Amino acid sequence: MDQSEVLDRLREELEIPFFNGSIEEREYTEEEYQKIKADLVQYFDDYVRNVEN
């Protein structure tokens, strides 16, 4: 999948419709996509959620 497909999938699966992350423009495998998604969720838990508490 390409850059736009990765971003579209992240927006849909993580329910963040206005997400506009910056990732390299190239083809991504399913494993790479899952890693990007896991890293984004971890970032949210580590930095965003901690600010809320």
OpenMM code with the backbone's topology and positions (N, CA, C; nanometers):
from openmm import Vec3, app, unit

residues = "MET ASP GLN SER GLU VAL LEU ASP ARG LEU ARG GLU GLU LEU GLU ILE PRO PHE PHE ASN GLY SER ILE GLU GLU ARG GLU TYR THR GLU GLU GLU TYR GLN LYS ILE LYS ALA ASP LEU VAL GLN TYR PHE ASP ASP TYR VAL ARG ASN VAL GLU ASN".split()
positions = [
    Vec3(0.0845, -0.1179, 0.0000),
    Vec3(0.0000, 0.0000, 0.0000),
    Vec3(0.0887, 0.1238, 0.0000),
    Vec3(0.0397, 0.2294, -0.0584),
    Vec3(0.1212, 0.3500, -0.0666),
    Vec3(0.0904, 0.4445, 0.0505),
    Vec3(0.1570, 0.5583, 0.0500),
    Vec3(0.1468, 0.6545, 0.1603),
    Vec3(0.0024, 0.6961, 0.1880),
    Vec3(-0.0727, 0.7286, 0.0854),
    Vec3(-0.2103, 0.7753, 0.1062),
    Vec3(-0.2998, 0.6635, 0.1605),
    Vec3(-0.2776, 0.5401, 0.1157),
    Vec3(-0.3562, 0.4280, 0.1672),
    Vec3(-0.3266, 0.4036, 0.3149),
    Vec3(-0.1998, 0.4154, 0.3534),
    Vec3(-0.1622, 0.3995, 0.4940),
    Vec3(-0.2314, 0.5057, 0.5783),
    Vec3(-0.2249, 0.6302, 0.5357),
    Vec3(-0.2877, 0.7387, 0.6122),
    Vec3(-0.4389, 0.7221, 0.6186),
    Vec3(-0.5009, 0.6824, 0.5087),
    Vec3(-0.6460, 0.6595, 0.5077),
    Vec3(-0.6851, 0.5487, 0.6047),
    Vec3(-0.6084, 0.4413, 0.6056),
    Vec3(-0.6371, 0.3298, 0.6959),
    Vec3(-0.6202, 0.3697, 0.8412),
    Vec3(-0.5164, 0.4466, 0.8712),
    Vec3(-0.4961, 0.4935, 1.0085),
    Vec3(-0.6130, 0.5801, 1.0534),
    Vec3(-0.6567, 0.6706, 0.9661),
    Vec3(-0.7698, 0.7574, 0.9992),
    Vec3(-0.8939, 0.6749, 1.0320),
    Vec3(-0.9186, 0.5732, 0.9510),
    Vec3(-1.0382, 0.4912, 0.9693),
    Vec3(-1.0271, 0.4007, 1.0919),
    Vec3(-0.9184, 0.3250, 1.1028),
    Vec3(-0.9054, 0.2268, 1.2103),
    Vec3(-0.8895, 0.2905, 1.3481),
    Vec3(-0.8220, 0.4043, 1.3547),
    Vec3(-0.8006, 0.4701, 1.4838),
    Vec3(-0.9058, 0.5773, 1.5121),
    Vec3(-0.9976, 0.5948, 1.4178),
    Vec3(-1.1074, 0.6913, 1.4317),
    Vec3(-1.0575, 0.8327, 1.4608),
    Vec3(-0.9586, 0.8758, 1.3806),
    Vec3(-0.9084, 1.0132, 1.3877),
    Vec3(-0.9140, 1.0715, 1.2452),
    Vec3(-1.0319, 1.1188, 1.2050),
    Vec3(-1.0560, 1.1557, 1.0651),
    Vec3(-0.9678, 1.2679, 1.0104),
    Vec3(-0.9130, 1.3521, 1.0946),
    Vec3(-0.8329, 1.4633, 1.0441),
    Vec3(-0.6834, 1.4409, 1.0634),
    Vec3(-0.6440, 1.3154, 1.0934),
    Vec3(-0.5029, 1.2835, 1.1108),
    Vec3(-0.4292, 1.3051, 0.9802),
    Vec3(-0.3166, 1.3749, 0.9880),
    Vec3(-0.2362, 1.4013, 0.8690),
    Vec3(-0.0897, 1.3818, 0.9037),
    Vec3(-0.0536, 1.2576, 0.9356),
    Vec3(0.0839, 1.2261, 0.9735),
    Vec3(0.1795, 1.2409, 0.8569),
    Vec3(0.3052, 1.2461, 0.8905),
    Vec3(0.4087, 1.2591, 0.7896),
    Vec3(0.4867, 1.1283, 0.7822),
    Vec3(0.4670, 1.0545, 0.6740),
    Vec3(0.5410, 0.9314, 0.6524),
    Vec3(0.6023, 0.9358, 0.5133),
    Vec3(0.7068, 0.8589, 0.4966),
    Vec3(0.7789, 0.8557, 0.3701),
    Vec3(0.6883, 0.8069, 0.2577),
    Vec3(0.7048, 0.8658, 0.1398),
    Vec3(0.6242, 0.8255, 0.0250),
    Vec3(0.6903, 0.7056, -0.0425),
    Vec3(0.6364, 0.5874, -0.0153),
    Vec3(0.6856, 0.4615, -0.0718),
    Vec3(0.5797, 0.3551, -0.0495),
    Vec3(0.6071, 0.2340, -0.0906),
    Vec3(0.5163, 0.1218, -0.0690),
    Vec3(0.5416, 0.0605, 0.0687),
    Vec3(0.4351, 0.0276, 0.1401),
    Vec3(0.4438, -0.0298, 0.2741),
    Vec3(0.3818, -0.1688, 0.2756),
    Vec3(0.4449, -0.2590, 0.3509),
    Vec3(0.3888, -0.3928, 0.3693),
    Vec3(0.2890, -0.3876, 0.4850),
    Vec3(0.2140, -0.4946, 0.5015),
    Vec3(0.1191, -0.5021, 0.6127),
    Vec3(0.1923, -0.4954, 0.7465),
    Vec3(0.3091, -0.5606, 0.7561),
    Vec3(0.3869, -0.5560, 0.8814),
    Vec3(0.4325, -0.4135, 0.9134),
    Vec3(0.4764, -0.3422, 0.8107),
    Vec3(0.5198, -0.2037, 0.8321),
    Vec3(0.4018, -0.1166, 0.8751),
    Vec3(0.2860, -0.1397, 0.8149),
    Vec3(0.1670, -0.0648, 0.8528),
    Vec3(0.1321, -0.0910, 0.9997),
    Vec3(0.1344, -0.2181, 1.0392),
    Vec3(0.1012, -0.2523, 1.1776),
    Vec3(0.2002, -0.1883, 1.2750),
    Vec3(0.3278, -0.1790, 1.2366),
    Vec3(0.4296, -0.1154, 1.3204),
    Vec3(0.4014, 0.0345, 1.3334),
    Vec3(0.3683, 0.1002, 1.2235),
    Vec3(0.3348, 0.2425, 1.2268),
    Vec3(0.2143, 0.2654, 1.3174),
    Vec3(0.1131, 0.1820, 1.3030),
    Vec3(-0.0082, 0.1939, 1.3831),
    Vec3(0.0229, 0.1738, 1.5313),
    Vec3(0.0999, 0.0699, 1.5640),
    Vec3(0.1364, 0.0438, 1.7037),
    Vec3(0.2181, 0.1592, 1.7616),
    Vec3(0.3102, 0.2141, 1.6837),
    Vec3(0.3914, 0.3269, 1.7302),
    Vec3(0.3043, 0.4498, 1.7569),
    Vec3(0.2064, 0.4727, 1.6716),
    Vec3(0.1172, 0.5869, 1.6894),
    Vec3(0.0316, 0.5715, 1.8150),
    Vec3(-0.0198, 0.4521, 1.8374),
    Vec3(-0.0991, 0.4254, 1.9575),
    Vec3(-0.0118, 0.4405, 2.0823),
    Vec3(0.1114, 0.3896, 2.0766),
    Vec3(0.2040, 0.4020, 2.1898),
    Vec3(0.2362, 0.5484, 2.2178),
    Vec3(0.2593, 0.6267, 2.1129),
    Vec3(0.2852, 0.7701, 2.1289),
    Vec3(0.1665, 0.8363, 2.1990),
    Vec3(0.0466, 0.8046, 2.1550),
    Vec3(-0.0724, 0.8622, 2.2160),
    Vec3(-0.0799, 0.8272, 2.3645),
    Vec3(-0.0582, 0.7006, 2.3959),
    Vec3(-0.0630, 0.6574, 2.5357),
    Vec3(0.0445, 0.7252, 2.6193),
    Vec3(0.1655, 0.7351, 2.5662),
    Vec3(0.2783, 0.7910, 2.6413),
    Vec3(0.2698, 0.9419, 2.6606),
    Vec3(0.2281, 1.0149, 2.5587),
    Vec3(0.2364, 1.1603, 2.5635),
    Vec3(0.1030, 1.2309, 2.5759),
    Vec3(0.0056, 1.1911, 2.5003),
    Vec3(-0.1220, 1.2623, 2.5010),
    Vec3(-0.2050, 1.2252, 2.6240),
    Vec3(-0.2171, 1.0972, 2.6495),
    Vec3(-0.2992, 1.0521, 2.7620),
    Vec3(-0.2398, 1.0996, 2.8949),
    Vec3(-0.1075, 1.1038, 2.9064),
    Vec3(-0.0441, 1.1501, 3.0296),
    Vec3(-0.0741, 1.2961, 3.0584),
    Vec3(-0.0923, 1.3761, 2.9556),
    Vec3(-0.1254, 1.5170, 2.9748),
    Vec3(-0.2663, 1.5296, 3.0309),
    Vec3(-0.3554, 1.4401, 2.9872),
    Vec3(-0.4944, 1.4443, 3.0327),
    Vec3(-0.5052, 1.4110, 3.1816),
    Vec3(-0.4195, 1.3245, 3.2338),
    Vec3(-0.4279, 1.2822, 3.3722),
    Vec3(-0.3516, 1.3714, 3.4592),
] * unit.nanometer
topology = app.Topology()
chain = topology.addChain("A")
for resn in residues:
    res = topology.addResidue(resn, chain)
    for name in ("N", "CA", "C"):
        topology.addAtom(name, app.Element.getBySymbol(name[0]), res)
